[in-house]
Amino acid sequence: MCWCFSRTINPIVLQAVPADLRGRACLCSRCLLRLQKETPPDAP
């Protein structure tokens, strides 16, 4: 099991992952941190 399965990830952040890869490909911690920084704090 991948490390990312134990993390809670904002659904807005996950929208940056191509639809055909969601739930199939892993986000590395570096990419996740970058995407979180690029997501506006007031995003739902």
N, CA, C and O atoms as CSV, one atom per row, in Angstrom:
chain,resi,resn,atom,element,x,y,z
A,1,MET,N,N,0.851,-1.179,0.000
A,1,MET,CA,C,0.000,0.000,0.000
A,1,MET,C,C,0.894,1.239,0.000
A,1,MET,O,O,1.942,1.260,0.646
A,2,CYS,N,N,0.480,2.236,-0.709
A,2,CYS,CA,C,1.246,3.471,-0.855
A,2,CYS,C,C,1.051,4.387,0.356
A,2,CYS,O,O,0.018,4.334,1.023
A,3,TRP,N,N,2.032,5.209,0.628
A,3,TRP,CA,C,1.973,6.155,1.749
A,3,TRP,C,C,0.785,7.104,1.623
A,3,TRP,O,O,0.220,7.523,2.633
A,4,CYS,N,N,0.403,7.446,0.393
A,4,CYS,CA,C,-0.642,8.447,0.198
A,4,CYS,C,C,-2.030,7.943,0.616
A,4,CYS,O,O,-2.936,8.751,0.820
A,5,PHE,N,N,-2.207,6.633,0.746
A,5,PHE,CA,C,-3.491,6.102,1.177
A,5,PHE,C,C,-3.787,6.465,2.628
A,5,PHE,O,O,-4.946,6.457,3.043
A,6,SER,N,N,-2.754,6.781,3.401
A,6,SER,CA,C,-2.957,7.129,4.806
A,6,SER,C,C,-3.109,8.636,5.016
A,6,SER,O,O,-3.228,9.091,6.154
A,7,ARG,N,N,-3.107,9.410,3.935
A,7,ARG,CA,C,-3.230,10.868,4.017
A,7,ARG,C,C,-4.623,11.313,3.599
A,7,ARG,O,O,-5.261,10.693,2.749
A,8,THR,N,N,-5.083,12.403,4.213
A,8,THR,CA,C,-6.307,13.044,3.778
A,8,THR,C,C,-5.912,14.143,2.805
A,8,THR,O,O,-5.162,15.052,3.159
A,9,ILE,N,N,-6.411,14.062,1.591
A,9,ILE,CA,C,-6.027,14.999,0.550
A,9,ILE,C,C,-7.268,15.750,0.094
A,9,ILE,O,O,-8.297,15.147,-0.207
A,10,ASN,N,N,-7.160,17.065,0.047
A,10,ASN,CA,C,-8.259,17.917,-0.382
A,10,ASN,C,C,-8.705,17.492,-1.784
A,10,ASN,O,O,-7.868,17.372,-2.678
A,11,PRO,N,N,-9.997,17.263,-1.991
A,11,PRO,CA,C,-10.493,16.870,-3.319
A,11,PRO,C,C,-10.130,17.865,-4.417
A,11,PRO,O,O,-9.962,17.476,-5.573
A,12,ILE,N,N,-10.009,19.138,-4.069
A,12,ILE,CA,C,-9.602,20.154,-5.051
A,12,ILE,C,C,-8.186,19.866,-5.537
A,12,ILE,O,O,-7.889,20.023,-6.722
A,13,VAL,N,N,-7.320,19.449,-4.634
A,13,VAL,CA,C,-5.943,19.101,-5.002
A,13,VAL,C,C,-5.958,17.895,-5.937
A,13,VAL,O,O,-5.209,17.856,-6.913
A,14,LEU,N,N,-6.799,16.920,-5.645
A,14,LEU,CA,C,-6.851,15.715,-6.484
A,14,LEU,C,C,-7.338,16.001,-7.895
A,14,LEU,O,O,-7.048,15.229,-8.808
A,15,GLN,N,N,-8.066,17.086,-8.094
A,15,GLN,CA,C,-8.532,17.433,-9.431
A,15,GLN,C,C,-7.362,17.757,-10.365
A,15,GLN,O,O,-7.527,17.738,-11.584
A,16,ALA,N,N,-6.196,18.051,-9.813
A,16,ALA,CA,C,-5.024,18.321,-10.642
A,16,ALA,C,C,-4.464,17.041,-11.256
A,16,ALA,O,O,-3.684,17.097,-12.206
A,17,VAL,N,N,-4.860,15.887,-10.714
A,17,VAL,CA,C,-4.424,14.596,-11.258
A,17,VAL,C,C,-5.335,14.268,-12.436
A,17,VAL,O,O,-6.556,14.358,-12.308
A,18,PRO,N,N,-4.769,13.892,-13.576
A,18,PRO,CA,C,-5.616,13.545,-14.725
A,18,PRO,C,C,-6.669,12.509,-14.337
A,18,PRO,O,O,-6.372,11.557,-13.615
A,19,ALA,N,N,-7.893,12.695,-14.814
A,19,ALA,CA,C,-9.027,11.853,-14.435
A,19,ALA,C,C,-8.756,10.368,-14.631
A,19,ALA,O,O,-9.171,9.555,-13.805
A,20,ASP,N,N,-8.069,9.999,-15.704
A,20,ASP,CA,C,-7.830,8.578,-15.965
A,20,ASP,C,C,-6.812,7.960,-15.011
A,20,ASP,O,O,-6.664,6.739,-14.969
A,21,LEU,N,N,-6.108,8.798,-14.244
A,21,LEU,CA,C,-5.115,8.278,-13.299
A,21,LEU,C,C,-5.573,8.348,-11.841
A,21,LEU,O,O,-4.934,7.757,-10.970
A,22,ARG,N,N,-6.654,9.053,-11.565
A,22,ARG,CA,C,-7.141,9.167,-10.181
A,22,ARG,C,C,-7.505,7.794,-9.641
A,22,ARG,O,O,-8.243,7.033,-10.267
A,23,GLY,N,N,-6.973,7.499,-8.474
A,23,GLY,CA,C,-7.229,6.205,-7.846
A,23,GLY,C,C,-6.395,5.076,-8.420
A,23,GLY,O,O,-6.505,3.932,-7.979
A,24,ARG,N,N,-5.558,5.394,-9.407
A,24,ARG,CA,C,-4.732,4.366,-10.049
A,24,ARG,C,C,-3.250,4.671,-9.944
A,24,ARG,O,O,-2.427,3.757,-9.899
A,25,ALA,N,N,-2.905,5.951,-9.905
A,25,ALA,CA,C,-1.507,6.351,-9.844
A,25,ALA,C,C,-1.233,7.029,-8.503
A,25,ALA,O,O,-2.139,7.570,-7.869
A,26,CYS,N,N,-0.009,6.989,-8.099
A,26,CYS,CA,C,0.377,7.564,-6.815
A,26,CYS,C,C,0.947,8.965,-6.999
A,26,CYS,O,O,1.611,9.260,-7.993
A,27,LEU,N,N,0.674,9.813,-6.025
A,27,LEU,CA,C,1.309,11.130,-5.961
A,27,LEU,C,C,2.517,11.009,-5.052
A,27,LEU,O,O,2.406,10.510,-3.932
A,28,CYS,N,N,3.655,11.457,-5.519
A,28,CYS,CA,C,4.807,11.471,-4.622
A,28,CYS,C,C,4.621,12.620,-3.632
A,28,CYS,O,O,3.857,13.549,-3.891
A,29,SER,N,N,5.313,12.556,-2.510
A,29,SER,CA,C,5.132,13.581,-1.485
A,29,SER,C,C,5.523,14.960,-1.998
A,29,SER,O,O,4.908,15.954,-1.613
A,30,ARG,N,N,6.516,15.038,-2.845
A,30,ARG,CA,C,6.944,16.322,-3.410
A,30,ARG,C,C,5.841,16.933,-4.270
A,30,ARG,O,O,5.561,18.127,-4.159
A,31,CYS,N,N,5.221,16.133,-5.116
A,31,CYS,CA,C,4.141,16.635,-5.971
A,31,CYS,C,C,2.928,17.035,-5.144
A,31,CYS,O,O,2.290,18.050,-5.422
A,32,LEU,N,N,2.610,16.242,-4.133
A,32,LEU,CA,C,1.475,16.575,-3.284
A,32,LEU,C,C,1.704,17.908,-2.587
A,32,LEU,O,O,0.795,18.737,-2.543
A,33,LEU,N,N,2.884,18.132,-2.049
A,33,LEU,CA,C,3.186,19.404,-1.387
A,33,LEU,C,C,3.074,20.569,-2.363
A,33,LEU,O,O,2.547,21.624,-2.010
A,34,ARG,N,N,3.563,20.388,-3.584
A,34,ARG,CA,C,3.486,21.446,-4.588
A,34,ARG,C,C,2.035,21.764,-4.927
A,34,ARG,O,O,1.651,22.932,-5.001
A,35,LEU,N,N,1.229,20.721,-5.132
A,35,LEU,CA,C,-0.176,20.930,-5.464
A,35,LEU,C,C,-0.927,21.600,-4.316
A,35,LEU,O,O,-1.792,22.444,-4.551
A,36,GLN,N,N,-0.608,21.236,-3.093
A,36,GLN,CA,C,-1.264,21.847,-1.941
A,36,GLN,C,C,-0.915,23.326,-1.843
A,36,GLN,O,O,-1.764,24.144,-1.489
A,37,LYS,N,N,0.327,23.673,-2.154
A,37,LYS,CA,C,0.744,25.080,-2.108
A,37,LYS,C,C,0.056,25.897,-3.195
A,37,LYS,O,O,-0.206,27.086,-3.008
A,38,GLU,N,N,-0.239,25.266,-4.328
A,38,GLU,CA,C,-0.865,25.964,-5.441
A,38,GLU,C,C,-2.380,26.069,-5.296
A,38,GLU,O,O,-3.024,26.805,-6.044
A,39,THR,N,N,-2.955,25.339,-4.338
A,39,THR,CA,C,-4.395,25.363,-4.137
A,39,THR,C,C,-4.752,26.517,-3.201
A,39,THR,O,O,-4.209,26.612,-2.101
A,40,PRO,N,N,-5.651,27.383,-3.626
A,40,PRO,CA,C,-6.046,28.510,-2.764
A,40,PRO,C,C,-6.591,28.003,-1.426
A,40,PRO,O,O,-7.336,27.024,-1.394
A,41,PRO,N,N,-6.223,28.667,-0.315
A,41,PRO,CA,C,-6.656,28.198,0.991
A,41,PRO,C,C,-8.173,28.235,1.182
A,41,PRO,O,O,-8.702,27.521,2.034
A,42,ASP,N,N,-8.868,29.045,0.411
A,42,ASP,CA,C,-10.320,29.123,0.563
A,42,ASP,C,C,-11.062,28.179,-0.390
A,42,ASP,O,O,-12.286,28.237,-0.499
A,43,ALA,N,N,-10.309,27.306,-1.083
A,43,ALA,CA,C,-10.955,26.346,-1.990
A,43,ALA,C,C,-11.765,25.363,-1.149
A,43,ALA,O,O,-11.323,24.958,-0.074
A,44,PRO,N,N,-12.935,24.980,-1.625
A,44,PRO,CA,C,-13.787,24.044,-0.850
A,44,PRO,C,C,-13.162,22.695,-0.702
A,44,PRO,O,O,-13.749,21.807,-0.082
